[in-house]
Amino acid sequence: MADAKKLQVNRQKEKTPMPELDPTIRSQTFDEVSQGYSAEEAVNEALRCIHCPNKPCVSGCPVGVPISDFIREVGEGNFGRAYAVVKETNTLPAICGRVCPQENQCEGVCTRGKNGEPVGIGRLERFVADWAFANPEQAAAALEEYRSGSECATGHDLSGKRVAVVGSGPASLTCAGELAKCHAEVTVFEALHRVGGVLTYGIPEFRLPKDLVAKEVSAIADLGVSFEVNALVGKLYDIDELMGEMGFDAVFVGTGAGLPSYLGIEGEGLNGSMVASELLTRVNLMKAYKFPEYATPVYAGKKCVVVGGGNVAMDAARTARRLGAEVTIVYRRGKEEMPARAEEIHHAEQEGIAFQMLTNPVRVLGNEEGWVSGLECVRMELGEPDASGRRRPMEIAGSNFVIDIDMLVIAVGSKSNPLIADTTPGLETTPRHLIVADDETCMTSIPGVFAGGDAVIGAATVILAMGAGKRAAKGIAEYLSAV
């Protein structure tokens, strides 16, 4: 084994390239686009880390992964140990390595990024998680050795305590996993027939293979967490029942923000018009892309416009492209203002998706049979910055024009479903139906009821939801230890 002090830093300024499927091939298939590092490539990239003493990357990680430590292990070829270091703080490393916006977080503050590209932290996290899937016995042994003698993740032994977790997205899975490590009896209630929340129904197979999600969920189940599917809390049970006759000592609500937003323009209810969540759920969760092998038909169209500029818009556009449509993304600001990850925009461009910037829809046109036939838009220009800091788009009078379409996908955001709030007396919420919870403990206005993730802050990222899940687990542990 190499001496850590003698590891030579790789001075290359660019990240070690990660293999990808050829764009002309991948635009016809739902196979994963990014292929991951080989062991040699991973070691090469790990050696770019200079292990600076202040470790800004760790403070940039919402779940506090000891990034420098795991990268050092990769550089030494100790892949099992590297996995253990990551897994102890990150419940879902294979998922985060693929969908976490590292460029705005850990990699965004990486010291190497001041003179070239930052270290490929996300790529290395993905590598060690994939290595663990390929080498389960070695990974399990390394994790057991790493954990031996350590205290519970929250610092409390919760033996005999029962916790209900509502929803099975990233916040809920993280919270459940952290509590289970501390010996709590945890049951996760999922409204749909598959566990994973947005990880299962919202992110396409070509970005996040569902077998990986299932493996990460299985690892949480191995900790003792139980899962009850087809269990819509607010209908089948309510929070009072969970805390009362069902005997749970605490409840965590991580129901996400799955209620779609609409454009509010004439014609968006025509046939051939849908919100992105419908398209993605049919294709991802119900495997519509394998029709008729799976009996879930999905409308693809020939000329599709996707309205929006975030990651969901990119996912919907790239999905429609794979279903055979010519796709154009319409966005009211410029490409520089798009909130989607730069990598996803780049991949969409490679796959032949067109971008119509500074354009805003004003009306959906239909034919005599009630199907969409066109999208009337106006040109926009950017004015002064708004409250978000981005320049406000302003309509150019008289600039109306029509794009011929037979499919429209609306991807302009999502909202929290009010079901939990409407069925839980005393639960404080905002006018947008977001649950009010303490920033640190995640406690709501009801003692013993906690909440986090998109249900509290609105639609955000997987890793921010996971960070909330970790804080909630600690808050729940402290609450249960005090009652």
Secondary structure, DSSP 4 states (H G I P E B T S, - for coil): ---GGGPPPP--SSPPP--B--HHHHTT--S-SB----HHHHHHHHTT----TT-HHHHT-TT---HHHHHHHHHTT-HHHHHHHHHTT-S-HHHHHHHS-GGGTTGGG-GGGGGSPPP-HHHHHHHHHHHHHHSHHHHHHHHHHHHTTPPPTTS---TT-EEEEE--SHHHHHHHHHHHHTT-EEEEE-SSSSS-THHHHTS-TTTS-HHHHHHHHHHHHTTT-EEE-S--BTTTB-HHHHHTTT--SEEEE-----EEP----BTTTSBTEEEHHHHHHHHHTS-GGGTTTSS------SEEEEE--SHHHHHHHHHHHHTT-EEEEE-SS-GGG--S-HHHHHHHHHTT-EEE-SEEEEEEEE-TTSBEEEEEEEEEEEEEE-TTSSEEEEE-TT--EEEE-SEEEE-S-EE--THHHHTSTT--B-TTSPBP--TTT-B-SSTTEEE-THHHH-S--HHHHHHHHHHHHHHHHHHHHH-
